Amino acid sequence: METFVDGLATAWDAITWFVVEAAKWLKTIAWYVAAIAAAGMIVDLLVTRARRFIPADRGSRPSDGILLVGQLMAVGALLGGVVLCFRDTAALWQQVVSLLGGAALLGLLMVYRRSTESRQAELARFVWLALAVSAAVAVTLAYIQRNDSTIPYSALLLAVFMLGRAWFMLARPEVRFDPAKVEKVTEPRTRSPLVVEKLGMTYELPDGGKVEALRDVSFTLEPGRLLTLLGPSGCGKTTLLNILAGFLAPTAGVARLGDEPIAGPSQDRGMVFQRGALFEWLSVNDNVGFGARMNGRSRPASREAVQDLLRIVGLQDFGDKAVYELSGGMQQRVALARCLANDPRIILMDEPLGALDALTREKMQRLVLDLWHETGKTIVLVTHSVEEALYLGDQLFVMAPRPGRIERTYDLPFAHEALTTEDARELKTSEEFISTREEILTMIWEMEEQIMGTAGGG
């Protein structure tokens, strides 16, 4: 027992020594960091011209992590002010500055967190200024009390970090953009046609056989068009869509977007599946903003874009809901918003409305048309519904099977007409719509009969 007690005492002495030595090193490191940061800011101010002491437009709002650090600083200032009140060595102004400064910063951050997005945009500048001033005061007070061994030097490091971060946001050099140059660079990317040349796809079977899913498929889809792909099962609609998405590599021919060959998945091409393929464990907000965050966008910028997209798809009041709490139609709206969040050049849809009931499907068809009209995106949509293909597509390909190929191409007026009327049923019961529908239905029916081997009564 005596040996055990001696061991505990030795261990405690070792821990105490380690803590004391670590505190010494932390104190030294903290002051070195503070000195280097101060020197860097002074040099930066003297050397760099044309400074604007306002936040930059993009990513200027403080992130959740910055707000948390600011709140910790405010609480630390309040506690430090209370401690200074019981010390004879502390001047009255130090006590007042610590208490009032901590309370003011904490109050401002709480108001900011509870504000609307538009109000946060107005307050962001003042939040950064408050964080910068608070960090500078914290460093000053720490220097005055530098002989006090109870100074939390880890908090001093946080203050230096916050001061540097706020300096970067408030005192960055002015950057000017030439709109003509920006337009010149972005125009080819946003207005490039989708070109498919002699595309073919043959699947190798496990038994050594082969299935030719596509043969000699060629077309040029001009930017801003809504193309619907229609045909019997097995005609290669989904195979073609997967090649355009970059999920499959064709065995013949090439597909490209402008001058860029499609060699794999890319942010330029967004995919919406029949079922939303959403993250069930995340909220609607997190699902929509997932891609933007993976691309490096700051959380405030991502959050603002998410809210805009949810308003577009009519889910502005459901951002905090879990995915499993939504209906099928609402989940597809989330999937559309998530696709749009990455700002793709082309949106690919694989029967996105196929699993919905009739009423919800008609509402979603209208939403797809509105999105197409408002965003100007190029859309390629696969469907088994002739009525849906006619209503949504301003261009339609009827595909034939064995092997898959484009049998007939239609340029249709119905999608544009639908944008000018609220009554979808009136358009779908018009003479021209019904005539075209019956023509395509007859064509697909004959293809189905050929597939089943019953053509001509055989």
C-alpha positions in Angstrom: 0.0 0.0 0.0 2.8 2.3 0.9 4.4 1.6 -2.5 1.2 2.4 -4.3 0.9 5.8 -2.5 4.4 6.7 -3.3 3.7 5.9 -7.0 0.7 8.2 -7.0 2.7 11.0 -5.4 5.4 10.6 -8.1 2.8 10.6 -10.8 1.2 13.7 -9.4 4.6 15.5 -9.3 5.3 14.5 -12.9 1.9 15.9 -14.0 2.4 19.1 -12.0 5.8 19.6 -13.6 4.4 19.0 -17.1 1.5 21.5 -16.6 3.9 24.2 -15.2 6.4 23.7 -18.1 3.5 23.6 -20.7 2.2 26.9 -19.2 5.6 28.5 -19.6 5.9 27.4 -23.2 2.3 28.5 -23.9 3.0 31.9 -22.4 6.1 32.3 -24.6 4.4 31.1 -27.8 1.4 33.4 -27.1 3.5 36.5 -26.9 5.6 35.6 -29.9 2.4 35.0 -31.9 1.0 38.4 -30.7 4.2 40.2 -31.6 4.4 38.6 -35.1 0.8 39.4 -35.8 1.2 43.0 -34.7 4.3 43.4 -36.8 2.5 41.8 -39.8 -0.5 44.1 -39.6 1.7 47.2 -39.3 3.7 46.2 -42.4 0.6 45.2 -44.2 -1.0 48.7 -43.5 2.2 50.6 -44.6 2.8 48.6 -47.8 -0.7 47.9 -49.2 -2.6 50.8 -50.7 -6.3 51.4 -51.6 -7.7 49.8 -48.5 -11.4 49.6 -47.9 -12.4 49.1 -44.2 -15.6 47.3 -45.2 -16.2 43.5 -45.6 -15.8 42.0 -49.0 -19.0 41.1 -50.7 -18.4 37.3 -51.0 -18.1 35.3 -47.8 -18.1 38.4 -45.6 -20.4 37.1 -43.0 -18.7 35.5 -39.9 -19.0 31.7 -39.9 -20.5 29.7 -37.0 -17.0 28.9 -35.8 -16.0 32.6 -35.7 -19.2 33.4 -33.8 -18.5 30.7 -31.3 -15.0 31.9 -30.7 -16.3 35.5 -30.3 -18.8 34.3 -27.7 -16.1 32.5 -25.8 -14.1 35.7 -25.9 -17.0 37.7 -24.5 -17.7 35.2 -21.7 -13.9 35.2 -20.9 -14.0 39.0 -20.8 -16.9 39.0 -18.3 -15.2 36.4 -16.1 -11.9 38.3 -16.3 -13.7 41.5 -15.3 -15.1 39.8 -12.2 -11.6 38.6 -11.3 -10.1 42.0 -11.8 -12.7 43.5 -9.4 -11.1 41.6 -6.5 -7.5 42.6 -7.3 -5.9 45.7 -5.9 -3.4 45.9 -8.7 -6.1 46.3 -11.4 -7.1 49.8 -12.4 -10.8 50.8 -12.5 -10.8 51.2 -16.3 -9.6 47.6 -16.7 -12.5 46.3 -14.8 -15.0 48.5 -16.6 -13.6 47.7 -20.0 -13.6 44.0 -19.4 -17.2 43.9 -18.0 -18.8 46.4 -20.4 -16.9 45.1 -23.4 -17.7 41.5 -22.8 -21.4 42.3 -22.2 -21.6 44.4 -25.4 -19.9 41.8 -27.6 -22.0 39.0 -26.2 -25.2 41.0 -26.7 -24.3 42.0 -30.3 -23.5 38.3 -31.2 -26.8 37.1 -29.7 -28.7 39.8 -31.7 -26.8 38.8 -34.9 -27.6 35.0 -34.4 -31.3 35.7 -33.9 -31.6 38.1 -36.9 -33.0 37.4 -40.3 -30.6 36.9 -43.3 -31.1 40.5 -44.6 -30.5 41.9 -41.1 -27.4 39.8 -40.7 -26.0 41.2 -44.0 -26.4 44.7 -42.5 -24.9 43.7 -39.1 -22.0 41.7 -40.5 -19.7 44.8 -40.8 -20.3 45.8 -37.2 -19.8 42.3 -35.9 -16.4 42.2 -37.6 -15.5 45.6 -36.1 -16.6 44.5 -32.7 -14.6 41.3 -32.9 -11.5 43.2 -34.0 -11.8 45.8 -31.2 -12.5 43.2 -28.6 -9.5 41.1 -29.7 -7.2 44.2 -29.6 -8.4 45.1 -26.1 -7.9 41.5 -24.9 -4.3 41.5 -26.2 -3.7 44.9 -24.5 -5.1 43.8 -21.2 -3.1 40.6 -21.4 0.1 42.6 -21.9 -0.7 44.8 -18.9 -1.3 41.8 -16.7 1.6 39.8 -18.2 3.2 39.2 -14.9 0.1 37.5 -13.6 0.5 33.7 -13.8 -3.3 33.2 -14.0 -3.6 34.9 -17.5 -5.2 32.3 -19.8 -2.7 32.4 -22.6 -4.8 30.0 -24.7 -7.4 32.7 -24.7 -4.8 35.2 -25.8 -4.0 33.0 -28.8 -7.7 32.9 -29.7 -7.8 36.7 -29.4 -4.8 37.1 -31.7 -6.4 34.7 -34.2 -9.7 36.7 -34.1 -7.8 39.9 -34.6 -6.0 38.6 -37.7 -9.2 37.1 -39.1 -11.1 40.4 -38.6 -8.2 42.4 -40.1 -8.3 40.2 -43.2 -12.0 40.8 -43.6 -12.0 44.6 -42.9 -8.7 45.7 -44.3 -8.2 43.6 -47.4 -7.1 45.4 -50.6 -9.8 46.6 -52.9 -10.4 44.3 -55.9 -12.0 45.6 -59.0 -13.5 43.3 -61.7 -13.9 44.1 -65.4 -17.4 42.9 -66.2 -16.5 42.6 -69.9 -13.7 40.2 -69.1 -15.8 38.2 -66.7 -18.6 37.8 -69.3 -16.0 36.8 -72.0 -14.6 34.1 -69.8 -17.9 32.7 -68.5 -19.9 32.9 -71.8 -18.4 29.8 -73.4 -18.9 27.8 -70.3 -22.5 28.7 -69.7 -23.7 28.7 -73.3 -22.0 25.6 -74.7 -24.0 23.1 -76.8 -24.2 19.4 -75.9 -22.7 17.4 -78.8 -23.1 13.6 -79.3 -21.4 12.0 -82.2 -21.9 8.4 -83.4 -22.4 7.2 -79.8 -22.5 3.5 -79.2 -22.6 1.3 -76.0 -22.2 -2.5 -75.9 -22.4 -4.4 -72.7 -20.3 -7.5 -72.1 -22.3 -10.3 -70.5 -20.9 -12.8 -68.0 -21.5 -15.7 -70.4 -19.4 -14.1 -73.1 -22.3 -12.6 -75.0 -22.9 -9.0 -75.8 -25.9 -6.6 -75.8 -25.8 -3.5 -78.0 -27.7 -0.9 -76.0 -26.9 2.1 -78.3 -25.8 2.5 -81.8 -24.8 5.5 -83.9 -26.6 8.1 -81.7 -25.9 11.6 -82.9 -27.4 15.0 -82.1 -26.5 18.6 -81.0 -28.5 20.1 -78.2 -28.3 23.9 -78.1 -27.9 25.5 -74.7 -31.1 26.5 -72.9 -33.3 23.7 -74.4 -35.4 21.1 -72.5 -35.0 17.8 -74.2 -37.2 14.8 -73.3 -36.2 11.2 -74.1 -39.1 8.8 -74.7 -39.4 5.3 -75.9 -40.2 1.7 -74.9 -38.2 -0.1 -72.2 -34.8 -1.2 -73.4 -34.3 1.5 -75.9 -31.3 2.9 -74.1 -32.7 6.1 -72.6 -31.1 5.7 -69.2 -27.9 4.4 -70.8 -27.6 7.5 -72.8 -28.3 9.7 -69.8 -25.7 7.9 -67.7 -23.1 8.5 -70.5 -24.0 12.2 -70.5 -23.6 12.2 -66.7 -20.2 10.6 -67.0 -21.3 7.4 -65.1 -20.6 5.2 -68.1 -17.9 5.4 -70.8 -19.3 4.7 -74.3 -17.7 1.9 -76.4 -18.0 4.0 -79.5 -18.3 7.7 -80.4 -18.0 10.7 -78.1 -20.1 13.0 -76.1 -18.9 16.5 -75.2 -20.0 19.7 -73.7 -18.7 22.4 -75.9 -15.1 21.5 -76.6 -14.8 19.4 -73.4 -15.2 15.6 -73.8 -17.4 14.0 -71.1 -14.9 11.7 -69.4 -16.5 11.3 -66.0 -18.9 12.9 -63.5 -18.5 16.7 -63.2 -20.1 19.6 -61.4 -21.0 20.9 -64.8 -23.7 18.2 -65.0 -26.2 17.7 -62.2 -28.3 14.6 -61.9 -31.8 14.2 -60.4 -32.8 10.5 -59.9 -36.2 8.9 -59.8 -35.9 8.9 -56.1 -34.2 11.8 -54.5 -31.1 9.9 -53.3 -31.1 12.3 -50.3 -29.2 11.9 -47.0 -31.9 10.7 -44.7 -30.0 11.7 -41.5 -29.6 15.3 -42.6 -32.1 18.2 -42.6 -33.4 19.8 -45.8 -31.0 22.7 -45.4 -28.0 20.4 -45.0 -29.1 18.3 -48.0 -29.4 21.2 -50.3 -26.2 22.9 -49.1 -24.1 19.7 -49.1 -22.6 20.1 -52.5 -21.8 23.8 -52.0 -20.0 23.1 -48.8 -18.0 20.3 -50.4 -16.9 22.8 -53.1 -15.4 25.0 -50.4 -18.1 27.7 -50.0 -18.4 29.2 -46.6 -21.3 28.2 -44.4 -22.9 31.7 -44.4 -22.7 31.9 -48.2 -24.0 28.4 -48.5 -26.8 29.0 -46.1 -28.0 32.1 -48.0 -27.9 30.3 -51.3 -29.9 27.4 -49.8 -32.6 29.7 -48.6 -32.9 31.2 -52.0 -33.2 27.8 -53.6 -35.8 26.6 -51.1 -37.9 29.6 -51.9 -37.7 28.8 -55.6 -39.0 25.2 -55.1 -41.6 26.3 -52.5 -39.9 24.8 -49.4 -38.8 28.0 -47.6 -40.6 26.9 -44.4 -39.2 23.3 -44.3 -35.4 23.9 -44.1 -35.1 22.5 -40.6 -37.2 19.5 -41.3 -35.8 16.0 -41.6 -36.0 14.4 -45.0 -38.2 11.5 -43.8 -40.8 14.0 -42.6 -41.5 15.1 -46.2 -43.8 13.7 -48.8 -42.4 12.2 -52.0 -43.1 15.3 -54.0 -41.4 17.5 -51.4 -38.4 15.2 -51.4 -38.1 15.6 -55.2 -38.2 19.4 -54.7 -35.3 19.0 -52.3 -33.4 16.9 -54.9 -34.0 19.7 -57.5 -32.8 22.4 -55.2 -29.7 20.3 -54.3 -28.9 19.9 -58.0 -29.3 23.6 -58.6 -27.1 24.5 -55.6 -24.0 23.4 -57.6 -25.0 25.6 -60.5 -24.6 22.9 -63.2 -24.5 23.8 -66.9 -26.8 20.9 -67.7 -29.4 19.2 -65.5 -30.0 15.5 -66.2 -33.2 13.9 -64.9 -33.9 10.2 -64.8 -37.7 9.8 -64.5 -37.7 12.3 -61.6 -41.5 12.3 -61.4 -42.2 8.6 -62.0 -42.8 7.7 -58.4 -45.3 10.5 -57.7 -49.1 10.4 -57.6 -51.0 12.0 -60.6 -51.8 15.3 -58.9 -48.4 15.8 -57.4 -46.8 14.9 -60.7 -48.7 17.6 -62.5 -47.6 20.2 -59.9 -44.0 19.0 -60.2 -44.2 19.2 -64.0 -45.1 22.9 -63.7 -42.2 23.4 -61.2 -39.7 21.9 -63.7 -41.0 24.2 -66.4 -40.7 27.2 -64.1 -37.2 26.3 -63.1 -36.2 25.8 -66.8 -37.6 29.2 -67.7 -36.1 31.1 -64.7 -32.6 29.5 -64.8 -32.1 29.1 -68.5 -30.4 25.8 -67.8 -30.2 23.0 -70.4 -32.2 20.0 -69.2 -32.3 16.4 -70.5 -35.2 14.5 -69.0 -36.0 10.8 -69.4 -39.6 9.7 -69.0 -42.0 6.8 -69.9 -45.0 9.1 -70.0 -45.9 10.4 -73.5 -48.0 13.2 -72.1 -45.2 14.3 -69.8 -42.6 14.2 -72.6 -44.9 16.4 -74.8 -45.8 18.8 -72.0 -42.2 19.4 -70.7 -40.0 19.1 -73.8 -39.4 21.8 -76.3 -37.5 19.1 -78.1 -38.3 15.4 -78.0 -36.5 12.3 -79.1 -38.5 9.1 -79.6 -36.0 6.2 -79.3 -36.2 2.8 -80.8 -34.8 -0.4 -79.2 -32.4 -3.2 -80.3 -30.1 -1.4 -80.6 -31.1 1.9 -79.0 -31.2 4.8 -81.5 -33.1 8.0 -82.2 -36.1 7.1 -84.3 -37.7 10.5 -84.6 -37.2 14.1 -83.4 -39.9 16.6 -82.6 -39.6 20.4 -82.0 -42.6 21.1 -79.8 -44.4 24.4 -78.8 -46.2 23.0 -75.7 -43.5 23.8 -73.1 -43.5 27.5 -74.1 -47.3 27.6 -74.3 -47.5 26.1 -70.8 -45.4 29.0 -69.4 -48.1 31.4 -70.5 -51.1 29.5 -69.1 -52.0 28.3 -65.6 -54.4 25.6 -66.9 -52.3 22.5 -67.8 -55.4 20.4 -68.5 -56.6 22.8 -71.1 -53.3 22.6 -73.0 -53.1 18.8 -72.7 -56.6 18.4 -74.1 -56.0 20.7 -77.1 -56.4 19.1 -80.5 -52.7 19.5 -81.5 -51.5 18.0 -78.2 -53.8 15.0 -78.5 -52.9 14.5 -82.2 -49.2 14.4 -81.4 -49.7 12.2 -78.4 -51.6 9.6 -80.4 -49.1 9.6 -83.1 -46.2 8.9 -80.7 -48.3 6.4 -78.8 -48.9 4.5 -82.0 -45.2 4.5 -82.9 -44.2 3.2 -79.4 -46.9 0.6 -79.5 -45.6 -0.8 -82.7 -42.1 -0.9 -81.3 -43.4 -2.8 -78.3 -45.2 -5.3 -80.6 -41.9 -5.9 -82.5 -40.1 -6.5 -79.2 -42.7 -9.0 -78.1 -42.7 -10.7 -81.5 -46.3 -10.1 -82.2 -46.1 -7.7 -85.1 -48.5 -8.6 -87.9 -50.4 -11.0 -85.7 -47.5 -13.4 -85.4 
